[in-house]
């Protein structure tokens, strides 16, 4: 059987750049939707998360007939379903964080997932942490504490910005579980298309009714708000995440994970350009230390999983 020819390195690098830039637009589009709707908080964040995943799941409907259910090992679809639950939690927490804290702090904290994946893998799969990974985790935790202290000391921040920081961090924990569960699902025979279709659909089903529980409606917003929601499904979700998941089978996952660390940089630049948002100096310094720690931990890990 002829194996598919691997694309040239320059095309992989170009697509990876496009993927990271697409993912970086997520926080910007969410902030634009919040401003246009003059809404924020948990209820409207659930509307954004549910709508984004529902649109993505609908677009992925053609992938369902291609899933070879008989060829799957036991537990494959259950791991994919559990990953979808974690993905729903991730988006609910992280999108809400953008209503309370800066784009720089939120994106820096939510991209710490390689650290938590390394720690979870240590206890879940018995994978040993290298000394370099331990040093990196320590540096990243110090950076996270610096962001929290910088947020607490920022003008007019109060406790709300600390809440946003915590929600972003909790979102990183949720996506770390999502990554590990997704790896197990794919190890049991699910292709990337089938896996994403299942995970996105489960996440959408979980999130769809929740806005009503919190008294928030899907209607009565301007057309521009719905346009931003459509863009979040198209750009960061279907373009960005699809490219990153494709790239990890083409090149070293370490390189992909390191590339994703540019997301907070790109998102912070866009936040400054569009909104004039300048985080406190302590937050910027903490974010730089945190990203250094994540990069160090990632380079020291024997097995790396990509951010989602």
Secondary structure, DSSP 8 states (H G I E B T S, - for coil): --------HHHHHHHHHHHHHHHHHHHHHHHHHHHHHT--HHHHHHHHHHHHHHHHHHHGGGGGGG--GGG--TTHHHHHHHHHHHHHHHHHHHHHHTTTS-HHHHHHHHTTHHHHHHHHHHHHT-----HHHHHHHHHHHHHHHHHHHHHHHSTTTHHHHHHHHHHHHHHHHHHHHHHHHHHHHHHTT--HHHHHHHHHHHHHHHHHTHHHHTT--S-S--HHHHHHHHHHIIIIIIIIIHHHHHHTTTS-HHHHHHHHTHHHHHHHHHHHHHH-----HHHHHHHHHHHHHHHHHHHH-SS-----
